Amino acid sequence: MAERRISPRTTVRTRQPQGFGQHLNLCAGRLKEWSGHLPRTLLAFSIACFVIVSGCANNTGAHRALLQNGSAPALAPKLLAVYMPWFGDHSHMDVGYSSQDPAVLRRQIQHARRMGISAFVVDWYGESRPYSDHNFALLQQSASENHFQVALLYNESEDEDAQATDAAIAALDKAYKDYFGPSAKYREAYLTYDGQPMFFVFPKSGHIDWNRIREHCSSWDRPPMLIYKDEPPAEFANDFTGSYAWVQPGPGGWAPDGSNWGEQYLDHFYKTMKNSHPDKIAIGGAWPGFDDSAAKWGLNRHMQNGCGKTLDETMSLYERYYNGSNPLPFLLIETWNDYEEGTAIEQRTATNCGGTATGASAESTPQ
């Protein structure tokens, strides 16, 4: 994805999403655990295998296979992962597979399920990018066939006010008709909370009138829950049901050596959501690092993977503010396969502790 902006905020409910635990299993034996210390929660334990080859080169002998299967603690967050549906399109890098290959989509879903991930939150621009929209439809079909879920992450239009609002209405109409409304063929595979579909929003221009959007959707049989990145504008606060954290270094900015992994940002996000917005849904964030040097839009921003510790730390930081009596409903891993910004956990390779993720071929994706 292109440039993301900063701003902290989130919200939490005291009950867990229905169906949690359905697919939270430990890694298969052929996947390896990084050598750093892991949080005691199965949440972080099961995700350890995501960084199988991003750990320190001089500690490879310390990696151990994860052989057991098991269930996550009942109050652990439901794991989601951001998914990019555009590979195979010439405008993006070649990662060795096409996002419109049903066999690839099936393997990715099966792989994600083994890692404890329950749903992909898919980067989406509505019908303005037909290649990605087509691939979301294929992914939702595969999710339906493989007991998985998907949701949309809508990137705001950068048009002026009226046009941006009209574009958002058109996108939601499309989503309701084809993906989560009563006529959607694979509706049951769309991610919901309390029976309502979750619709994530990534702000760009900030020109959308969300009051108008909410009114437009109010008569639908299941109006979507709108989830904003960080804190929405004050005039639209009541239109959003919750907020999600996004990969970023926080107030300290991008450190030249990549050492700022976002601790201050995440701490502020969870603190704000817990103390100031307890009536909202809080969706935490976790990431393995960041490096946009391979992206056409990149600004040479970098966040070290820390021999796997960045993912470890971001996956467990929520525990400072959430526990069994006040659980965090969701944790969003950012991302499953954004190789252009160096956040992919689908298949990571590195030659040393500071290595950068590379593309994964369809053949290398676990089956």
SVG drawing of the C-alpha trace seen along z (x, -y; Angstrom):
<svg xmlns="http://www.w3.org/2000/svg" viewBox="-34 -19 61 52">
<polyline fill="none" stroke="black" stroke-width="0.4" points="0.0,0.0 1.1,-3.6 1.9,-6.1 0.0,-5.6 -0.6,-8.4 -0.3,-8.4 -2.7,-9.2 -3.6,-7.0 -7.0,-5.6 -9.0,-2.4 -11.9,-0.9 -12.8,2.3 -15.7,4.5 -15.7,6.8 -16.8,9.9 -15.1,12.0 -16.2,12.4 -18.3,15.4 -16.6,18.4 -13.1,17.5 -10.8,20.5 -12.2,22.2 -8.9,22.2 -6.3,21.2 -3.8,24.1 -0.1,24.3 2.2,24.5 2.9,27.6 6.1,29.5 7.9,28.3 7.7,24.7 10.3,23.4 10.3,21.2 12.7,18.2 15.2,18.3 14.1,15.2 12.0,15.3 8.2,15.6 5.3,14.4 3.6,17.1 0.4,16.8 -0.3,19.3 -1.2,16.3 2.5,15.3 3.6,18.9 1.6,20.0 2.7,17.0 6.4,17.6 6.8,19.8 6.0,16.7 9.6,15.6 11.2,18.9 14.0,17.5 14.0,13.9 15.9,14.7 19.6,14.2 21.8,16.0 24.3,17.0 21.5,18.7 20.0,20.9 21.0,24.0 18.8,22.8 15.6,23.0 13.3,25.9 10.4,27.5 6.9,26.9 5.3,30.3 2.3,30.0 -1.3,28.8 -3.4,27.1 -6.0,24.3 -5.3,20.7 -6.4,19.4 -10.1,18.6 -9.6,14.9 -6.8,14.4 -7.6,11.9 -8.9,13.3 -6.0,13.1 -6.6,11.3 -4.0,10.4 -4.0,7.7 -3.9,9.2 -2.8,7.6 -4.8,9.0 -2.8,7.4 0.1,9.7 0.2,10.8 -0.7,7.2 2.2,5.6 1.9,2.5 3.2,4.4 6.4,6.4 6.6,10.0 6.5,12.2 6.3,15.5 2.5,16.0 -0.7,14.6 -3.4,13.4 -6.1,14.6 -4.9,18.3 -7.4,20.2 -4.8,22.9 -2.6,20.2 -5.5,18.6 -6.4,22.0 -2.9,22.7 -2.5,19.3 -5.8,19.7 -4.7,23.2 -1.3,21.8 -2.9,18.9 -5.3,21.2 -2.4,23.3 -0.8,20.2 -3.9,19.4 -5.2,16.6 -9.0,16.6 -9.5,14.0 -7.8,11.9 -8.6,8.2 -8.1,7.3 -6.8,4.1 -9.6,2.8 -10.5,-0.3 -13.9,0.7 -14.5,1.1 -11.9,-1.5 -9.3,1.3 -11.1,4.2 -8.1,6.6 -8.0,6.4 -11.8,6.5 -12.0,9.6 -9.4,11.3 -11.3,10.4 -14.3,12.3 -12.1,15.3 -10.6,15.1 -14.0,15.0 -15.1,18.0 -12.0,19.9 -12.6,18.7 -16.1,20.1 -14.8,23.5 -12.0,23.6 -13.8,22.5 -12.1,19.1 -13.2,15.5 -12.4,12.2 -13.2,8.6 -12.6,5.4 -10.1,2.7 -11.4,-0.3 -8.8,-2.9 -10.5,-6.3 -10.6,-8.1 -8.3,-11.2 -11.0,-13.1 -12.6,-16.3 -15.3,-16.1 -18.5,-15.4 -16.7,-13.0 -15.0,-11.1 -18.2,-10.6 -20.0,-9.4 -17.1,-7.0 -17.4,-5.6 -21.1,-5.1 -20.6,-3.3 -18.0,-1.1 -20.2,-0.2 -23.1,0.5 -20.8,2.9 -19.7,4.6 -23.2,5.0 -24.5,6.4 -21.6,8.8 -19.8,9.5 -21.9,9.2 -25.5,8.3 -28.4,10.8 -27.7,11.5 -24.0,12.1 -23.2,15.7 -20.5,16.3 -21.9,14.0 -21.2,16.5 -17.4,16.1 -17.4,12.4 -16.1,11.4 -18.7,10.2 -19.0,9.0 -22.3,9.3 -23.7,10.4 -22.7,7.2 -20.1,7.1 -16.8,5.3 -15.7,2.7 -12.3,1.3 -11.4,-2.2 -7.9,-3.5 -8.0,-7.3 -6.4,-9.3 -7.7,-12.7 -10.2,-12.9 -12.8,-14.3 -15.6,-11.8 -18.8,-12.7 -19.2,-9.7 -22.4,-11.0 -23.9,-10.7 -22.4,-7.2 -23.9,-6.0 -27.3,-7.3 -27.0,-5.7 -26.4,-2.2 -28.8,-2.5 -31.7,-0.7 -29.7,2.3 -30.5,5.6 -27.0,5.7 -25.4,2.2 -21.6,2.6 -19.5,1.7 -17.1,-1.0 -13.6,-0.6 -11.2,-3.5 -7.4,-3.6 -6.5,-5.3 -8.9,-8.1 -11.6,-9.4 -12.3,-13.1 -14.3,-14.3 -17.3,-15.2 -17.5,-11.6 -16.7,-9.8 -20.2,-8.4 -20.2,-6.9 -17.4,-4.5 -17.8,-1.4 -14.1,-1.0 -10.5,-1.7 -7.4,0.3 -3.7,-0.3 -1.4,-0.5 2.3,0.2 4.3,-3.0 7.1,-4.1 5.0,-6.7 6.0,-10.2 9.7,-9.4 9.5,-9.0 11.4,-6.7 14.9,-6.1 17.8,-6.0 18.9,-2.6 15.3,-1.2 15.4,-0.8 12.0,-2.5 9.6,0.4 6.5,-1.6 6.4,-0.9 5.2,-4.4 2.6,-4.4 1.1,-1.1 1.2,-1.9 -0.7,-5.2 -3.2,-3.4 -4.1,-0.8 -4.1,-3.3 -6.4,-5.7 -8.8,-3.0 -9.1,-1.4 -9.4,-4.6 -11.1,-7.0 -13.2,-4.7 -14.3,-1.6 -17.5,-1.5 -15.7,-1.0 -14.1,2.1 -10.3,2.1 -8.3,3.9 -4.6,4.1 -1.7,4.2 1.3,6.4 4.1,6.3 7.5,8.0 9.2,4.8 9.0,2.4 11.1,1.5 9.5,-0.4 12.7,-0.6 11.2,1.9 8.0,-0.1 7.5,-2.6 6.1,-5.0 8.7,-4.2 10.4,-6.9 13.2,-4.6 11.5,-4.1 12.9,-1.2 12.0,0.7 14.3,3.5 12.9,7.0 15.1,7.4 15.8,11.1 12.0,11.7 11.7,9.6 9.7,6.8 6.9,9.3 7.2,10.7 7.0,7.3 4.1,6.0 2.1,9.1 2.3,9.0 2.2,5.3 -1.6,5.3 -1.2,7.3 -0.2,4.1 -3.9,3.0 -6.0,6.1 -6.6,9.3 -9.1,11.9 -11.6,9.5 -11.2,7.0 -10.0,8.9 -8.8,7.4 -11.2,8.7 -8.9,8.7 -5.2,8.4 -4.5,7.4 -1.1,8.6 0.3,6.2 0.7,7.9 0.3,11.3 2.0,10.5 3.0,6.8 6.5,7.5 6.7,4.0 6.7,2.5 8.6,5.4 5.9,6.4 5.0,9.8 4.9,12.8 3.7,15.3 7.3,16.3 10.2,14.4 13.9,14.8 16.9,13.0 20.6,13.3 21.1,11.7 19.2,10.1 18.6,6.9 17.5,8.8 14.5,7.8 11.6,10.0 11.5,11.1 8.8,12.5 7.4,16.0 6.6,18.2 3.4,20.3 5.6,23.4 7.2,22.2 3.9,21.4 3.2,24.3 0.4,26.6"/>
</svg>
